[in-house]
Structures are given as structure tokens and as C-alpha cells.
């Protein structure tokens, strides 16, 4: 082989190596530079944010407990995306009606910790149980849950029927969502980590803004959501939840609750792009005595879109004996 041919071969090998390195380094560089988690969720951050906090076995939980101390306790469980500020329009109405209102941030959201864990149904079920015990709320509580929070409410009731009085389910999950392809992709090792950082957090922020767009405080809420994504552990918690059974089938829980002695109200909007009519039918089948209220032209977060209407439905239902 001539020296020119050898020289050409070396250059070809070098170019191939450079290309391979670029193929490897570019995604890693993108992944590193896309990291927005720059803040520690510590005592100083929580002091600045305000609110009430309690140390539970798995981590610190941000909560609010308001209303008459002798009132029947109503627990508000938010969905997978938006923290407890989702319930701003319900808290005052319930408290004024004489209820003791408890809302909290699930682990991984808002100002609650992002602890190591699988973020499964059992993980979130234990958080609520630990929170009720820590606050010494021993009497059966009413629970209002929306979206995944509705499924969590059903799961908690199935596991601890003696801790629950009545249930209000707003656009609740039963067997994941209609459009769950993204969650399937996030379950793939390594790909899930890249998708969460480069795409999913942005998608969640956009979704949070869209769900709250009809609120007069929409811009404030959008900023509030983006701020909580900056705390270390948000990505990890989001990915763990996507990979857990938190997005799995809750039908067995619904059927178990359907055999228990609880009054249940189901609220659903006809323009809901996440919870299909077929899913609602599955809920009604599993909960034979459920009271169903359909809101025409309303989407996935009725408590934000038509708060007065939803508040009336909740209060009318809870006041019934």
C-alpha cells in the first residue's frame, strides 16, 4: 500500500472517530445544558414560599388546613401535573360552608419533597395516610380528587374505607389516559431520561398553563408552575411516576369501592380530551350507585373552567345525608 493510501486511510479513520464522538457527545451535551434544576428545596426556599409543612416518613409535605376546626374535613387531591393551587377556587367556598379543608402537594410537586421512591399508587396512598395521621385527623374524611388525584382518591378509599366518608371524583382516571404514548416512551431506559429533560418538562409546563388558562390568575399560575420545576428532583420524580403503576389500571379499586358503603359523585365535562366517554362508562359500571353530573362543553379541569358550578355540585352533594 502506498504512503498516500495509508495517509488517506488514517484520515478516514480519524473522521469516523470524530463523527462517532460527536454522535455520543452531542446528546450528552444537550442533556447537560438542558438541566434547569438549579435550586434546593430546603427550609429557606419554603420560608420564602410560605405555607405549612410537616415532616412525614418519606419527606416533607406542603399542605394547607383551613376552615372551622370543628367542621367535617374535606381533602382535596390534585392531579398529576398541577400542584395544590389547582384548588384555589374551591377552598374558600368549602370553608365558608363550614368545612375544614385540607389540600396538599403530592410528593414531587409544588413545595413537597422529591424523595427517592417509586411514585406508585402505594407511595401516594401512604403519603395521604401519613398526612392524616400527622395532623391527627382520625374521623372519616370526604375526599375530592381530580384526574389522577381522582384515581388516587379511589385507591385510598379501597385501601382504607374506614378513613373515608364520601367521594367526589372530577374527571378521574380509571385506566390511564386516551393519549398515553408519551408515558410508554418514558418507560424505556435512557430514552426516558432524555425525553423527560429535553421534552417532558416543557410539555408539562405547557399543559399546566393550558389547563389554567381560563383562570384570572393564569399568568401567575404559569410562573408558579415553572418555578417548582427548578427544584432538584422534579425530573426524577416525574419520570418515576411515569414508570410506576400510578398510570396503570385502577378498575379493581373502583370495583372494590363500588362494593363499599360510600356516597360518590362523578363530575365530567363533555370536552374532556383525557377522559373518554368509554372511561366514564367503565367508572359507572364499577360504581353502580354513583351520582353522575355531566358538564356540557367543559374540558378536563371543570373546577377551573366553571368553578361556581362545580362548587355548587360539590356542596349540594356533601350536604346530603
C-alpha positions as CSV (number, residue, x, y, z in Angstrom):
1,X,0.0,0.0,0.0
2,X,1.4,3.4,-0.9
3,X,2.1,6.1,1.7
4,X,-0.7,8.2,0.1
5,X,-3.2,5.4,0.6
6,X,-2.1,4.9,4.2
7,X,-2.4,8.6,4.8
8,X,-5.9,8.6,3.3
9,X,-6.8,5.6,5.5
10,X,-5.6,7.4,8.7
11,X,-7.6,10.4,7.8
12,X,-10.7,8.3,7.1
13,X,-10.4,6.6,10.5
14,X,-9.9,9.9,12.3
15,X,-13.0,11.4,10.6
16,X,-15.1,8.3,11.6
17,X,-13.9,8.6,15.2
18,X,-14.7,12.3,15.3
19,X,-18.2,11.6,13.9
20,X,-18.8,8.8,16.4
21,X,-17.6,11.1,19.2
22,X,-20.0,13.9,18.0
23,X,-22.8,11.4,17.9
24,X,-22.1,10.5,21.5
25,X,-21.1,13.9,22.9
26,X,-23.9,16.0,21.3
27,X,-26.8,14.3,23.0
28,X,-24.9,14.3,26.3
29,X,-24.1,17.9,25.9
30,X,-27.7,18.7,25.1
31,X,-28.8,16.7,28.2
32,X,-26.4,18.5,30.4
33,X,-27.2,22.0,29.2
34,X,-30.9,21.4,29.3
35,X,-30.9,20.9,33.1
36,X,-33.0,23.6,34.7
37,X,-32.9,22.2,38.3
38,X,-30.8,24.8,39.9
39,X,-32.5,25.2,43.3
40,X,-32.6,23.3,46.5
41,X,-36.0,22.7,48.1
42,X,-34.8,23.5,51.6
43,X,-36.1,25.4,54.7
44,X,-35.0,28.7,53.2
45,X,-36.9,28.1,50.0
46,X,-40.0,27.0,51.9
47,X,-39.8,30.0,54.3
48,X,-39.8,32.3,51.2
49,X,-42.7,30.5,49.7
50,X,-44.7,30.4,52.9
51,X,-47.4,27.8,53.8
52,X,-47.5,24.9,56.2
53,X,-45.2,21.9,56.2
54,X,-45.0,18.6,58.0
55,X,-42.2,16.0,58.1
56,X,-43.7,12.7,57.1
57,X,-41.8,9.3,56.9
58,X,-41.0,9.8,53.2
59,X,-40.3,13.5,53.3
60,X,-41.7,17.0,53.9
61,X,-45.2,17.7,52.7
62,X,-46.6,21.1,51.9
63,X,-50.2,21.5,53.0
64,X,-52.9,23.9,53.9
65,X,-55.6,23.2,56.5
66,X,-58.3,25.9,56.7
67,X,-61.9,26.4,57.8
68,X,-63.7,25.8,61.1
69,X,-61.8,23.5,63.4
70,X,-65.0,21.5,64.2
71,X,-66.0,21.2,60.5
72,X,-66.2,18.0,58.6
73,X,-62.8,17.5,56.9
74,X,-62.7,17.6,53.1
75,X,-59.4,16.5,51.5
76,X,-58.6,17.9,48.0
77,X,-56.2,15.8,45.9
78,X,-54.7,17.5,42.8
79,X,-53.8,15.7,39.6
80,X,-50.5,14.5,38.2
81,X,-49.4,17.9,36.8
82,X,-50.6,20.9,38.7
83,X,-49.9,21.3,42.5
84,X,-52.4,22.2,45.1
85,X,-53.0,25.7,43.9
86,X,-55.3,23.9,41.4
87,X,-58.0,24.1,44.2
88,X,-57.8,27.9,44.8
89,X,-61.4,28.4,43.7
90,X,-62.8,25.6,45.9
91,X,-61.1,26.2,49.3
92,X,-62.9,29.4,50.2
93,X,-66.3,28.1,49.1
94,X,-65.9,25.0,51.1
95,X,-64.5,26.8,54.2
96,X,-67.3,29.4,54.1
97,X,-69.8,26.5,54.0
98,X,-68.4,25.2,57.3
99,X,-66.0,22.5,56.1
100,X,-62.4,22.0,57.4
101,X,-60.5,21.9,54.1
102,X,-57.2,20.1,53.6
103,X,-55.1,20.3,50.4
104,X,-51.5,19.3,49.9
105,X,-48.8,18.9,47.3
106,X,-48.1,15.3,46.3
107,X,-44.5,14.3,46.6
108,X,-42.6,15.6,43.5
109,X,-44.8,18.6,43.1
110,X,-45.1,22.1,44.4
111,X,-43.2,22.6,47.7
112,X,-43.4,19.0,48.9
113,X,-40.2,16.9,48.8
114,X,-39.0,15.0,45.8
115,X,-37.9,11.9,47.8
116,X,-36.4,8.8,46.4
117,X,-39.2,6.3,45.7
118,X,-41.2,4.6,43.0
119,X,-44.0,7.2,43.0
120,X,-46.5,4.4,42.8
121,X,-50.1,4.1,43.9
122,X,-48.9,2.7,47.2
123,X,-46.3,5.6,47.6
124,X,-49.0,8.3,47.2
125,X,-51.5,6.3,49.2
126,X,-49.1,6.2,52.1
127,X,-48.4,10.0,51.8
128,X,-52.1,10.8,52.4
129,X,-52.4,8.3,55.2
130,X,-49.3,9.7,56.9
131,X,-50.5,13.2,56.4
132,X,-53.9,12.5,58.0
133,X,-52.2,10.8,60.9
134,X,-49.7,13.6,61.4
135,X,-52.4,16.2,61.5
136,X,-54.5,13.9,63.9
137,X,-57.4,13.7,61.6
138,X,-58.9,10.4,62.7
139,X,-62.5,10.8,61.7
140,X,-63.6,9.7,58.2
141,X,-63.0,12.5,55.7
142,X,-64.7,13.5,52.5
143,X,-62.3,13.3,49.5
144,X,-62.4,15.4,46.3
145,X,-59.9,14.3,43.6
146,X,-59.4,15.4,40.0
147,X,-57.7,13.4,37.2
148,X,-55.0,11.2,38.6
149,X,-56.0,12.6,42.0
150,X,-59.4,11.1,41.5
151,X,-57.9,7.7,40.9
152,X,-55.7,8.2,44.0
153,X,-58.9,9.0,46.0
154,X,-60.5,5.8,44.8
155,X,-57.3,3.8,45.5
156,X,-57.1,5.3,49.1
157,X,-60.7,4.6,49.7
158,X,-60.3,1.0,48.5
159,X,-57.4,0.5,50.9
160,X,-58.8,2.5,53.9
161,X,-62.6,2.5,53.7
162,X,-62.9,3.4,57.4
163,X,-61.0,6.7,56.8
164,X,-63.3,7.9,54.1
165,X,-66.9,9.2,54.3
166,X,-68.0,10.5,50.8
167,X,-66.1,10.8,47.5
168,X,-66.3,13.4,44.7
169,X,-64.4,12.4,41.6
170,X,-63.8,15.1,38.9
171,X,-62.6,13.8,35.5
172,X,-60.9,10.9,37.3
173,X,-58.5,8.4,35.7
174,X,-59.5,4.8,35.7
175,X,-57.2,3.1,33.2
176,X,-54.6,5.7,32.2
177,X,-55.5,8.4,29.6
178,X,-56.6,8.3,26.0
179,X,-53.2,9.6,24.8
180,X,-50.6,7.8,26.8
181,X,-48.0,7.2,24.1
182,X,-45.6,9.6,25.8
183,X,-45.7,7.7,29.0
184,X,-44.9,4.5,27.2
185,X,-41.8,6.1,25.6
186,X,-40.7,7.5,29.0
187,X,-40.6,3.9,30.4
188,X,-37.7,3.0,28.0
189,X,-34.4,3.1,29.8
190,X,-32.1,6.0,29.0
191,X,-34.7,7.3,26.4
192,X,-37.0,8.2,29.2
193,X,-34.3,10.3,31.0
194,X,-33.6,12.2,27.8
195,X,-37.3,12.7,26.9
196,X,-38.1,13.9,30.5
197,X,-35.4,16.6,30.5
198,X,-35.5,17.7,26.8
199,X,-39.2,17.5,26.2
200,X,-41.5,16.3,29.0
201,X,-40.9,19.1,31.5
202,X,-41.7,21.7,28.7
203,X,-44.8,19.6,27.8
204,X,-45.9,19.6,31.4
205,X,-45.4,23.3,31.7
206,X,-47.4,24.0,28.6
207,X,-50.2,21.6,29.8
208,X,-50.3,23.3,33.2
209,X,-50.7,26.7,31.5
210,X,-53.4,25.4,29.2
211,X,-55.4,23.8,32.0
212,X,-55.3,27.1,34.0
213,X,-55.8,29.4,31.0
214,X,-59.4,30.3,32.0
215,X,-58.4,31.4,35.4
216,X,-58.0,35.2,36.0
217,X,-54.6,34.3,37.6
218,X,-53.4,32.2,34.6
219,X,-50.1,34.1,34.2
220,X,-49.3,33.9,37.9
221,X,-50.1,30.1,37.9
222,X,-47.8,29.6,34.8
223,X,-44.9,31.2,36.6
224,X,-45.7,29.3,39.8
225,X,-45.6,26.0,37.9
226,X,-42.3,26.8,36.1
227,X,-40.7,27.9,39.4
228,X,-41.4,24.5,41.0
229,X,-39.8,22.6,38.1
230,X,-36.5,24.3,39.1
231,X,-36.2,22.5,42.4
232,X,-33.8,19.5,42.2
233,X,-35.6,16.2,41.9
234,X,-38.6,17.3,39.8
235,X,-37.5,15.4,36.7
236,X,-36.6,12.3,38.7
237,X,-40.0,12.3,40.4
238,X,-41.9,12.9,37.2
239,X,-40.1,10.0,35.4
240,X,-40.5,7.7,38.4
241,X,-44.3,8.3,38.4
242,X,-44.5,7.8,34.6
243,X,-42.7,4.4,35.1
244,X,-44.8,3.3,38.0
245,X,-48.3,1.9,38.3
246,X,-49.6,5.5,39.1
247,X,-50.6,5.5,35.4
248,X,-51.9,1.9,35.5
249,X,-55.4,0.4,35.6
250,X,-57.5,1.3,38.7
251,X,-60.5,-0.7,37.7
252,X,-60.1,-3.2,40.6
253,X,-60.0,-0.3,43.1
254,X,-63.2,1.2,41.5
255,X,-64.9,-2.1,41.8
256,X,-63.8,-2.6,45.4
257,X,-65.1,0.9,46.3
258,X,-68.3,0.1,44.4
259,X,-69.0,-2.6,46.9
260,X,-68.3,-0.4,49.9
261,X,-70.8,1.9,51.6
262,X,-69.8,5.3,50.3
263,X,-71.7,8.0,48.5
264,X,-69.9,9.0,45.3
265,X,-70.3,11.9,42.9
266,X,-68.7,11.8,39.5
267,X,-68.3,15.1,37.5
268,X,-67.2,15.0,33.9
269,X,-67.1,17.5,31.0
270,X,-68.0,16.6,27.5
271,X,-65.0,18.3,26.0
272,X,-62.5,16.4,28.2
273,X,-59.6,15.3,25.9
274,X,-58.1,13.0,28.5
275,X,-61.0,11.0,30.0
276,X,-63.1,9.4,27.2
277,X,-66.9,8.6,27.4
278,X,-65.9,4.9,27.4
279,X,-63.8,5.5,30.5
280,X,-66.8,7.2,32.2
281,X,-69.0,4.3,31.3
282,X,-66.4,2.0,32.9
283,X,-66.5,4.0,36.1
284,X,-70.3,3.9,36.2
285,X,-70.2,0.2,35.7
286,X,-67.7,-0.3,38.6
287,X,-69.6,2.2,40.8
288,X,-73.3,1.2,40.4
289,X,-74.6,3.8,42.9
290,X,-72.6,6.7,41.6
291,X,-74.3,10.1,41.1
292,X,-73.2,11.4,37.7
293,X,-73.1,15.1,36.6
294,X,-72.2,15.9,33.0
295,X,-71.0,19.4,32.2
296,X,-71.6,20.1,28.5
297,X,-68.8,22.0,26.7
298,X,-66.4,21.7,29.6
299,X,-62.9,20.2,29.5
300,X,-60.6,18.3,31.8
301,X,-60.4,20.8,34.7
302,X,-64.0,21.8,35.5
303,X,-63.1,23.2,38.9
304,X,-61.0,25.8,37.0
305,X,-63.3,26.4,33.9
306,X,-66.6,26.6,35.8
307,X,-65.7,26.9,39.5
308,X,-69.0,28.2,40.7
309,X,-70.9,25.4,39.0
310,X,-68.5,22.8,40.4
311,X,-68.6,24.3,43.9
312,X,-72.4,24.1,43.9
313,X,-72.3,20.5,42.8
314,X,-69.8,19.6,45.5
315,X,-71.5,21.4,48.3
316,X,-75.0,20.2,47.3
317,X,-73.7,16.6,47.3
318,X,-71.7,16.8,50.6
319,X,-74.6,18.4,52.4
320,X,-76.9,15.5,51.6
321,X,-77.3,13.0,54.4
